[in-house]
Amino acid sequence: MPESTLIPRVKALIGFRAVFITFLLGSIFLFKIDFLNLLYPKAIIYFIAAMYALTIIYAMLLPKIKNLFLFVYVQLIIDVISEISLIYITGGIESWFSFTLLLTVLSSSIVLNKKAGYVIASISSIFYGVLIDLQFYQLIPISYATSIREQEFLYNIFIHILSFYITAYLSGYLSHSLEKTVLKLEEQNLYVKDLELFNTTVIESLPGGLFVTDINNNVTTFNKAAEKIVGIKKNNVLGEKIESVLPFLKYPLQSGRFEATLLTRQNEEKIIGMTISIFEDMRGHETGYIGVFQDLTQFKKLELQMKQKEQWATIGELSANIAHEIRNPLASLKGSIEILRENRSPDTQRDKLMSIALNEMDRLNRIITDFLTYSSPKRFELRRTDLHALLEETIELIGNIEDNRGRISIKKDFSGRLYADVDPQKIRQVFWNLGMNALESMKEGGELLVSSANNGNTIKITFTDNGPGISADDINKIFYPFYTTKEEGTGLGLSIAYRIIEEHYGNLSVKSIPETETRFEIDLPKKDEQS
């Protein structure tokens, strides 16, 4: 047992001894006990005085003693001798104070250990047995009632010895169990302290701000990163309402992720990204809220710069594509006009050159028209529209195209009505562009399947063709403006379709298996009241 644990117990033993002697002295005068008929009438007073003196000596020696274990043993043995002396002067077998030996046995187990309890029980048994035997054989001048027989002496000794050892066993067992419990509690306490230290270290080391509030929004935790972001010291935040620190928060807090603008006390505007969750104890009861937040100001500035750079890069790429698309028909147009101006071609050739010039003009007009449609979309006119009716019109128009008659088989997989709030003209254009794209990809003929599905909160419309498919290199670029693999295409049809669906808060995606099929999927949001 370490001395740090033993010292408080020794002090308790000394204190208990002093209290017991005080009560013993006080009770004698309180109950007016007549001890004049004792063998040594004043011996009990001397005994009490001697015990007080020993207690004072023990207290004075305690800071100077190096071997505390031995010091306690000496005290306990002296206590046993003192108690035997008290029993001797108060009548031996007829003494009321034999119970004090039990107190010493009990004290030895509690202060020291189980083994000490048995040692003191043995010493007490020997001393008490010897005292009673000497009284019985009248070898010491202590009288006793003649009615007490020899068997009663033996039984008295037996009962006392049995009591000493039972007390030693029970107190030792309890003391040992208590000591084990205390050790476990100390281990758990150290573990809890280490865990608290670890948690504190982790919380303080987090790169993002963190706060914890109680159920009334009073701040209980506020880490260093939070101090740095908000610009307020922890001591000025703890115990305050979180709304006074982060004004954009409102009571009661709502779980979720959001962004907000914070004006710090240094008049610095910051963009804060925050996630709030409900804080629960081990029983699942809500005890408050936990918030994790970051300063997104610099990130947002970088993001804006990146978007601007991407926009400039897109504009540059778009300009290059426009120049490329316009240069080709202009070159043909210029060559034809130059030949016509020289007037050195036959009439048949002149007609052919005029036809080329007119076709190239039409091509230029088509490119400009598609580009204006893509770059300057008209304002939306949302109406409750039957999408199946639009699909029926589109399929009929595609089927009646002169180049398509009998070449492409068009099938549909939808029925009834399917309503959505859309701009019918723009959605019709999307259907037309996707249908024409499928037809143009199946030059040798094939099959186009148009289907629809109502998926609760979304509407899915699919155009699937069994043409040659799209290569892995091209599939990520087909929605780019002016990107096309067709000789006659402008590369804006799919771009326009993608933009229209995006402006309807939907999604246009493509999946393709080369030489097998290509599937364009339109996902449009559907309000709850839509059917």
Secondary structure as a PSIPRED ss2 file (coil, helix, strand):
# PSIPRED VFORMAT (PSIPRED V4.0)

   1 M C   1.000  0.000  0.000
   2 P C   1.000  0.000  0.000
   3 E H   0.000  1.000  0.000
   4 S H   0.000  1.000  0.000
   5 T H   0.000  1.000  0.000
   6 L H   0.000  1.000  0.000
   7 I H   0.000  1.000  0.000
   8 P H   0.000  1.000  0.000
   9 R H   0.000  1.000  0.000
  10 V H   0.000  1.000  0.000
  11 K H   0.000  1.000  0.000
  12 A H   0.000  1.000  0.000
  13 L H   0.000  1.000  0.000
  14 I H   0.000  1.000  0.000
  15 G H   0.000  1.000  0.000
  16 F H   0.000  1.000  0.000
  17 R H   0.000  1.000  0.000
  18 A H   0.000  1.000  0.000
  19 V H   0.000  1.000  0.000
  20 F H   0.000  1.000  0.000
  21 I H   0.000  1.000  0.000
  22 T H   0.000  1.000  0.000
  23 F H   0.000  1.000  0.000
  24 L H   0.000  1.000  0.000
  25 L H   0.000  1.000  0.000
  26 G H   0.000  1.000  0.000
  27 S H   0.000  1.000  0.000
  28 I H   0.000  1.000  0.000
  29 F H   0.000  1.000  0.000
  30 L H   0.000  1.000  0.000
  31 F C   1.000  0.000  0.000
  32 K C   1.000  0.000  0.000
  33 I C   1.000  0.000  0.000
  34 D C   1.000  0.000  0.000
  35 F C   1.000  0.000  0.000
  36 L C   1.000  0.000  0.000
  37 N C   1.000  0.000  0.000
  38 L C   1.000  0.000  0.000
  39 L C   1.000  0.000  0.000
  40 Y C   1.000  0.000  0.000
  41 P C   1.000  0.000  0.000
  42 K C   1.000  0.000  0.000
  43 A H   0.000  1.000  0.000
  44 I H   0.000  1.000  0.000
  45 I H   0.000  1.000  0.000
  46 Y H   0.000  1.000  0.000
  47 F H   0.000  1.000  0.000
  48 I H   0.000  1.000  0.000
  49 A H   0.000  1.000  0.000
  50 A H   0.000  1.000  0.000
  51 M H   0.000  1.000  0.000
  52 Y H   0.000  1.000  0.000
  53 A H   0.000  1.000  0.000
  54 L H   0.000  1.000  0.000
  55 T H   0.000  1.000  0.000
  56 I H   0.000  1.000  0.000
  57 I H   0.000  1.000  0.000
  58 Y H   0.000  1.000  0.000
  59 A H   0.000  1.000  0.000
  60 M H   0.000  1.000  0.000
  61 L H   0.000  1.000  0.000
  62 L H   0.000  1.000  0.000
  63 P H   0.000  1.000  0.000
  64 K H   0.000  1.000  0.000
  65 I C   1.000  0.000  0.000
  66 K C   1.000  0.000  0.000
  67 N C   1.000  0.000  0.000
  68 L H   0.000  1.000  0.000
  69 F H   0.000  1.000  0.000
  70 L H   0.000  1.000  0.000
  71 F H   0.000  1.000  0.000
  72 V H   0.000  1.000  0.000
  73 Y H   0.000  1.000  0.000
  74 V H   0.000  1.000  0.000
  75 Q H   0.000  1.000  0.000
  76 L H   0.000  1.000  0.000
  77 I H   0.000  1.000  0.000
  78 I H   0.000  1.000  0.000
  79 D H   0.000  1.000  0.000
  80 V H   0.000  1.000  0.000
  81 I H   0.000  1.000  0.000
  82 S H   0.000  1.000  0.000
  83 E H   0.000  1.000  0.000
  84 I H   0.000  1.000  0.000
  85 S H   0.000  1.000  0.000
  86 L H   0.000  1.000  0.000
  87 I H   0.000  1.000  0.000
  88 Y H   0.000  1.000  0.000
  89 I H   0.000  1.000  0.000
  90 T C   1.000  0.000  0.000
  91 G C   1.000  0.000  0.000
  92 G H   0.000  1.000  0.000
  93 I H   0.000  1.000  0.000
  94 E H   0.000  1.000  0.000
  95 S C   1.000  0.000  0.000
  96 W C   1.000  0.000  0.000
  97 F C   1.000  0.000  0.000
  98 S C   1.000  0.000  0.000
  99 F H   0.000  1.000  0.000
 100 T H   0.000  1.000  0.000
 101 L H   0.000  1.000  0.000
 102 L H   0.000  1.000  0.000
 103 L H   0.000  1.000  0.000
 104 T H   0.000  1.000  0.000
 105 V H   0.000  1.000  0.000
 106 L H   0.000  1.000  0.000
 107 S H   0.000  1.000  0.000
 108 S H   0.000  1.000  0.000
 109 S H   0.000  1.000  0.000
 110 I H   0.000  1.000  0.000
 111 V H   0.000  1.000  0.000
 112 L C   1.000  0.000  0.000
 113 N C   1.000  0.000  0.000
 114 K H   0.000  1.000  0.000
 115 K H   0.000  1.000  0.000
 116 A H   0.000  1.000  0.000
 117 G H   0.000  1.000  0.000
 118 Y H   0.000  1.000  0.000
 119 V H   0.000  1.000  0.000
 120 I H   0.000  1.000  0.000
 121 A H   0.000  1.000  0.000
 122 S H   0.000  1.000  0.000
 123 I H   0.000  1.000  0.000
 124 S H   0.000  1.000  0.000
 125 S H   0.000  1.000  0.000
 126 I H   0.000  1.000  0.000
 127 F H   0.000  1.000  0.000
 128 Y H   0.000  1.000  0.000
 129 G H   0.000  1.000  0.000
 130 V H   0.000  1.000  0.000
 131 L H   0.000  1.000  0.000
 132 I H   0.000  1.000  0.000
 133 D H   0.000  1.000  0.000
 134 L H   0.000  1.000  0.000
 135 Q H   0.000  1.000  0.000
 136 F H   0.000  1.000  0.000
 137 Y C   1.000  0.000  0.000
 138 Q C   1.000  0.000  0.000
 139 L C   1.000  0.000  0.000
 140 I C   1.000  0.000  0.000
 141 P C   1.000  0.000  0.000
 142 I C   1.000  0.000  0.000
 143 S C   1.000  0.000  0.000
 144 Y C   1.000  0.000  0.000
 145 A C   1.000  0.000  0.000
 146 T C   1.000  0.000  0.000
 147 S C   1.000  0.000  0.000
 148 I C   1.000  0.000  0.000
 149 R C   1.000  0.000  0.000
 150 E H   0.000  1.000  0.000
 151 Q H   0.000  1.000  0.000
 152 E H   0.000  1.000  0.000
 153 F H   0.000  1.000  0.000
 154 L H   0.000  1.000  0.000
 155 Y H   0.000  1.000  0.000
 156 N H   0.000  1.000  0.000
 157 I H   0.000  1.000  0.000
 158 F H   0.000  1.000  0.000
 159 I H   0.000  1.000  0.000
 160 H H   0.000  1.000  0.000
 161 I H   0.000  1.000  0.000
 162 L H   0.000  1.000  0.000
 163 S H   0.000  1.000  0.000
 164 F H   0.000  1.000  0.000
 165 Y H   0.000  1.000  0.000
 166 I H   0.000  1.000  0.000
 167 T H   0.000  1.000  0.000
 168 A H   0.000  1.000  0.000
 169 Y H   0.000  1.000  0.000
 170 L H   0.000  1.000  0.000
 171 S H   0.000  1.000  0.000
 172 G H   0.000  1.000  0.000
 173 Y H   0.000  1.000  0.000
 174 L H   0.000  1.000  0.000
 175 S H   0.000  1.000  0.000
 176 H H   0.000  1.000  0.000
 177 S H   0.000  1.000  0.000
 178 L H   0.000  1.000  0.000
 179 E H   0.000  1.000  0.000
 180 K H   0.000  1.000  0.000
 181 T H   0.000  1.000  0.000
 182 V H   0.000  1.000  0.000
 183 L H   0.000  1.000  0.000
 184 K H   0.000  1.000  0.000
 185 L H   0.000  1.000  0.000
 186 E H   0.000  1.000  0.000
 187 E H   0.000  1.000  0.000
 188 Q H   0.000  1.000  0.000
 189 N H   0.000  1.000  0.000
 190 L H   0.000  1.000  0.000
 191 Y H   0.000  1.000  0.000
 192 V H   0.000  1.000  0.000
 193 K H   0.000  1.000  0.000
 194 D H   0.000  1.000  0.000
 195 L H   0.000  1.000  0.000
 196 E H   0.000  1.000  0.000
 197 L H   0.000  1.000  0.000
 198 F H   0.000  1.000  0.000
 199 N H   0.000  1.000  0.000
 200 T H   0.000  1.000  0.000
 201 T H   0.000  1.000  0.000
 202 V H   0.000  1.000  0.000
 203 I H   0.000  1.000  0.000
 204 E H   0.000  1.000  0.000
 205 S H   0.000  1.000  0.000
 206 L C   1.000  0.000  0.000
 207 P C   1.000  0.000  0.000
 208 G C   1.000  0.000  0.000
 209 G E   0.000  0.000  1.000
 210 L E   0.000  0.000  1.000
 211 F E   0.000  0.000  1.000
 212 V E   0.000  0.000  1.000
 213 T E   0.000  0.000  1.000
 214 D E   0.000  0.000  1.000
 215 I C   1.000  0.000  0.000
 216 N C   1.000  0.000  0.000
 217 N C   1.000  0.000  0.000
 218 N E   0.000  0.000  1.000
 219 V E   0.000  0.000  1.000
 220 T E   0.000  0.000  1.000
 221 T E   0.000  0.000  1.000
 222 F E   0.000  0.000  1.000
 223 N C   1.000  0.000  0.000
 224 K H   0.000  1.000  0.000
 225 A H   0.000  1.000  0.000
 226 A H   0.000  1.000  0.000
 227 E H   0.000  1.000  0.000
 228 K H   0.000  1.000  0.000
 229 I H   0.000  1.000  0.000
 230 V H   0.000  1.000  0.000
 231 G C   1.000  0.000  0.000
 232 I C   1.000  0.000  0.000
 233 K C   1.000  0.000  0.000
 234 K H   0.000  1.000  0.000
 235 N H   0.000  1.000  0.000
 236 N H   0.000  1.000  0.000
 237 V C   1.000  0.000  0.000
 238 L C   1.000  0.000  0.000
 239 G C   1.000  0.000  0.000
 240 E C   1.000  0.000  0.000
 241 K E   0.000  0.000  1.000
 242 I H   0.000  1.000  0.000
 243 E H   0.000  1.000  0.000
 244 S H   0.000  1.000  0.000
 245 V H   0.000  1.000  0.000
 246 L C   1.000  0.000  0.000
 247 P C   1.000  0.000  0.000
 248 F C   1.000  0.000  0.000
 249 L C   1.000  0.000  0.000
 250 K C   1.000  0.000  0.000
 251 Y C   1.000  0.000  0.000
 252 P C   1.000  0.000  0.000
 253 L C   1.000  0.000  0.000
 254 Q C   1.000  0.000  0.000
 255 S C   1.000  0.000  0.000
 256 G E   0.000  0.000  1.000
 257 R E   0.000  0.000  1.000
 258 F E   0.000  0.000  1.000
 259 E E   0.000  0.000  1.000
 260 A E   0.000  0.000  1.000
 261 T E   0.000  0.000  1.000
 262 L E   0.000  0.000  1.000
 263 L E   0.000  0.000  1.000
 264 T C   1.000  0.000  0.000
 265 R C   1.000  0.000  0.000
 266 Q C   1.000  0.000  0.000
 267 N C   1.000  0.000  0.000
 268 E C   1.000  0.000  0.000
 269 E E   0.000  0.000  1.000
 270 K E   0.000  0.000  1.000
 271 I E   0.000  0.000  1.000
 272 I E   0.000  0.000  1.000
 273 G E   0.000  0.000  1.000
 274 M E   0.000  0.000  1.000
 275 T E   0.000  0.000  1.000
 276 I E   0.000  0.000  1.000
 277 S E   0.000  0.000  1.000
 278 I E   0.000  0.000  1.000
 279 F E   0.000  0.000  1.000
 280 E E   0.000  0.000  1.000
 281 D C   1.000  0.000  0.000
 282 M C   1.000  0.000  0.000
 283 R C   1.000  0.000  0.000
 284 G C   1.000  0.000  0.000
 285 H C   1.000  0.000  0.000
 286 E E   0.000  0.000  1.000
 287 T E   0.000  0.000  1.000
 288 G E   0.000  0.000  1.000
 289 Y E   0.000  0.000  1.000
 290 I E   0.000  0.000  1.000
 291 G E   0.000  0.000  1.000
 292 V E   0.000  0.000  1.000
 293 F E   0.000  0.000  1.000
 294 Q E   0.000  0.000  1.000
 295 D E   0.000  0.000  1.000
 296 L C   1.000  0.000  0.000
 297 T H   0.000  1.000  0.000
 298 Q H   0.000  1.000  0.000
 299 F H   0.000  1.000  0.000
 300 K H   0.000  1.000  0.000
 301 K H   0.000  1.000  0.000
 302 L H   0.000  1.000  0.000
 303 E H   0.000  1.000  0.000
 304 L H   0.000  1.000  0.000
 305 Q H   0.000  1.000  0.000
 306 M H   0.000  1.000  0.000
 307 K H   0.000  1.000  0.000
 308 Q H   0.000  1.000  0.000
 309 K H   0.000  1.000  0.000
 310 E H   0.000  1.000  0.000
 311 Q H   0.000  1.000  0.000
 312 W H   0.000  1.000  0.000
 313 A H   0.000  1.000  0.000
 314 T H   0.000  1.000  0.000
 315 I H   0.000  1.000  0.000
 316 G H   0.000  1.000  0.000
 317 E H   0.000  1.000  0.000
 318 L H   0.000  1.000  0.000
 319 S H   0.000  1.000  0.000
 320 A H   0.000  1.000  0.000
 321 N H   0.000  1.000  0.000
 322 I H   0.000  1.000  0.000
 323 A H   0.000  1.000  0.000
 324 H H   0.000  1.000  0.000
 325 E H   0.000  1.000  0.000
 326 I H   0.000  1.000  0.000
 327 R H   0.000  1.000  0.000
 328 N H   0.000  1.000  0.000
 329 P H   0.000  1.000  0.000
 330 L H   0.000  1.000  0.000
 331 A H   0.000  1.000  0.000
 332 S H   0.000  1.000  0.000
 333 L H   0.000  1.000  0.000
 334 K H   0.000  1.000  0.000
 335 G H   0.000  1.000  0.000
 336 S H   0.000  1.000  0.000
 337 I H   0.000  1.000  0.000
 338 E H   0.000  1.000  0.000
 339 I H   0.000  1.000  0.000
 340 L H   0.000  1.000  0.000
 341 R H   0.000  1.000  0.000
 342 E H   0.000  1.000  0.000
 343 N C   1.000  0.000  0.000
 344 R C   1.000  0.000  0.000
 345 S C   1.000  0.000  0.000
 346 P C   1.000  0.000  0.000
 347 D H   0.000  1.000  0.000
 348 T H   0.000  1.000  0.000
 349 Q H   0.000  1.000  0.000
 350 R H   0.000  1.000  0.000
 351 D H   0.000  1.000  0.000
 352 K H   0.000  1.000  0.000
 353 L H   0.000  1.000  0.000
 354 M H   0.000  1.000  0.000
 355 S H   0.000  1.000  0.000
 356 I H   0.000  1.000  0.000
 357 A H   0.000  1.000  0.000
 358 L H   0.000  1.000  0.000
 359 N H   0.000  1.000  0.000
 360 E H   0.000  1.000  0.000
 361 M H   0.000  1.000  0.000
 362 D H   0.000  1.000  0.000
 363 R H   0.000  1.000  0.000
 364 L H   0.000  1.000  0.000
 365 N H   0.000  1.000  0.000
 366 R H   0.000  1.000  0.000
 367 I H   0.000  1.000  0.000
 368 I H   0.000  1.000  0.000
 369 T H   0.000  1.000  0.000
 370 D H   0.000  1.000  0.000
 371 F H   0.000  1.000  0.000
 372 L H   0.000  1.000  0.000
 373 T H   0.000  1.000  0.000
 374 Y H   0.000  1.000  0.000
 375 S H   0.000  1.000  0.000
 376 S C   1.000  0.000  0.000
 377 P C   1.000  0.000  0.000
 378 K C   1.000  0.000  0.000
 379 R C   1.000  0.000  0.000
 380 F C   1.000  0.000  0.000
 381 E C   1.000  0.000  0.000
 382 L C   1.000  0.000  0.000
 383 R E   0.000  0.000  1.000
 384 R E   0.000  0.000  1.000
 385 T E   0.000  0.000  1.000
 386 D E   0.000  0.000  1.000
 387 L H   0.000  1.000  0.000
 388 H H   0.000  1.000  0.000
 389 A H   0.000  1.000  0.000
 390 L H   0.000  1.000  0.000
 391 L H   0.000  1.000  0.000
 392 E H   0.000  1.000  0.000
 393 E H   0.000  1.000  0.000
 394 T H   0.000  1.000  0.000
 395 I H   0.000  1.000  0.000
 396 E H   0.000  1.000  0.000
 397 L H   0.000  1.000  0.000
 398 I H   0.000  1.000  0.000
 399 G H   0.000  1.000  0.000
 400 N C   1.000  0.000  0.000
 401 I C   1.000  0.000  0.000
 402 E H   0.000  1.000  0.000
 403 D H   0.000  1.000  0.000
 404 N H   0.000  1.000  0.000
 405 R C   1.000  0.000  0.000
 406 G C   1.000  0.000  0.000
 407 R C   1.000  0.000  0.000
 408 I E   0.000  0.000  1.000
 409 S E   0.000  0.000  1.000
 410 I E   0.000  0.000  1.000
 411 K E   0.000  0.000  1.000
 412 K E   0.000  0.000  1.000
 413 D E   0.000  0.000  1.000
 414 F C   1.000  0.000  0.000
 415 S C   1.000  0.000  0.000
 416 G C   1.000  0.000  0.000
 417 R C   1.000  0.000  0.000
 418 L C   1.000  0.000  0.000
 419 Y E   0.000  0.000  1.000
 420 A E   0.000  0.000  1.000
 421 D E   0.000  0.000  1.000
 422 V E   0.000  0.000  1.000
 423 D C   1.000  0.000  0.000
 424 P H   0.000  1.000  0.000
 425 Q H   0.000  1.000  0.000
 426 K H   0.000  1.000  0.000
 427 I H   0.000  1.000  0.000
 428 R H   0.000  1.000  0.000
 429 Q H   0.000  1.000  0.000
 430 V H   0.000  1.000  0.000
 431 F H   0.000  1.000  0.000
 432 W H   0.000  1.000  0.000
 433 N H   0.000  1.000  0.000
 434 L H   0.000  1.000  0.000
 435 G H   0.000  1.000  0.000
 436 M H   0.000  1.000  0.000
 437 N H   0.000  1.000  0.000
 438 A H   0.000  1.000  0.000
 439 L H   0.000  1.000  0.000
 440 E H   0.000  1.000  0.000
 441 S H   0.000  1.000  0.000
 442 M C   1.000  0.000  0.000
 443 K C   1.000  0.000  0.000
 444 E C   1.000  0.000  0.000
 445 G C   1.000  0.000  0.000
 446 G E   0.000  0.000  1.000
 447 E E   0.000  0.000  1.000
 448 L E   0.000  0.000  1.000
 449 L E   0.000  0.000  1.000
 450 V E   0.000  0.000  1.000
 451 S E   0.000  0.000  1.000
 452 S E   0.000  0.000  1.000
 453 A E   0.000  0.000  1.000
 454 N E   0.000  0.000  1.000
 455 N C   1.000  0.000  0.000
 456 G C   1.000  0.000  0.000
 457 N C   1.000  0.000  0.000
 458 T E   0.000  0.000  1.000
 459 I E   0.000  0.000  1.000
 460 K E   0.000  0.000  1.000
 461 I E   0.000  0.000  1.000
 462 T E   0.000  0.000  1.000
 463 F E   0.000  0.000  1.000
 464 T E   0.000  0.000  1.000
 465 D E   0.000  0.000  1.000
 466 N C   1.000  0.000  0.000
 467 G C   1.000  0.000  0.000
 468 P C   1.000  0.000  0.000
 469 G C   1.000  0.000  0.000
 470 I C   1.000  0.000  0.000
 471 S C   1.000  0.000  0.000
 472 A H   0.000  1.000  0.000
 473 D H   0.000  1.000  0.000
 474 D H   0.000  1.000  0.000
 475 I H   0.000  1.000  0.000
 476 N C   1.000  0.000  0.000
 477 K C   1.000  0.000  0.000
 478 I C   1.000  0.000  0.000
 479 F C   1.000  0.000  0.000
 480 Y C   1.000  0.000  0.000
 481 P C   1.000  0.000  0.000
 482 F C   1.000  0.000  0.000
 483 Y C   1.000  0.000  0.000
 484 T C   1.000  0.000  0.000
 485 T C   1.000  0.000  0.000
 486 K C   1.000  0.000  0.000
 487 E C   1.000  0.000  0.000
 488 E C   1.000  0.000  0.000
 489 G C   1.000  0.000  0.000
 490 T C   1.000  0.000  0.000
 491 G C   1.000  0.000  0.000
 492 L C   1.000  0.000  0.000
 493 G H   0.000  1.000  0.000
 494 L H   0.000  1.000  0.000
 495 S H   0.000  1.000  0.000
 496 I H   0.000  1.000  0.000
 497 A H   0.000  1.000  0.000
 498 Y H   0.000  1.000  0.000
 499 R H   0.000  1.000  0.000
 500 I H   0.000  1.000  0.000
 501 I H   0.000  1.000  0.000
 502 E H   0.000  1.000  0.000
 503 E H   0.000  1.000  0.000
 504 H C   1.000  0.000  0.000
 505 Y C   1.000  0.000  0.000
 506 G C   1.000  0.000  0.000
 507 N E   0.000  0.000  1.000
 508 L E   0.000  0.000  1.000
 509 S E   0.000  0.000  1.000
 510 V E   0.000  0.000  1.000
 511 K E   0.000  0.000  1.000
 512 S E   0.000  0.000  1.000
 513 I E   0.000  0.000  1.000
 514 P C   1.000  0.000  0.000
 515 E C   1.000  0.000  0.000
 516 T C   1.000  0.000  0.000
 517 E E   0.000  0.000  1.000
 518 T E   0.000  0.000  1.000
 519 R E   0.000  0.000  1.000
 520 F E   0.000  0.000  1.000
 521 E E   0.000  0.000  1.000
 522 I E   0.000  0.000  1.000
 523 D E   0.000  0.000  1.000
 524 L E   0.000  0.000  1.000
 525 P E   0.000  0.000  1.000
 526 K C   1.000  0.000  0.000
 527 K C   1.000  0.000  0.000
 528 D C   1.000  0.000  0.000
 529 E C   1.000  0.000  0.000
 530 Q C   1.000  0.000  0.000
 531 S C   1.000  0.000  0.000
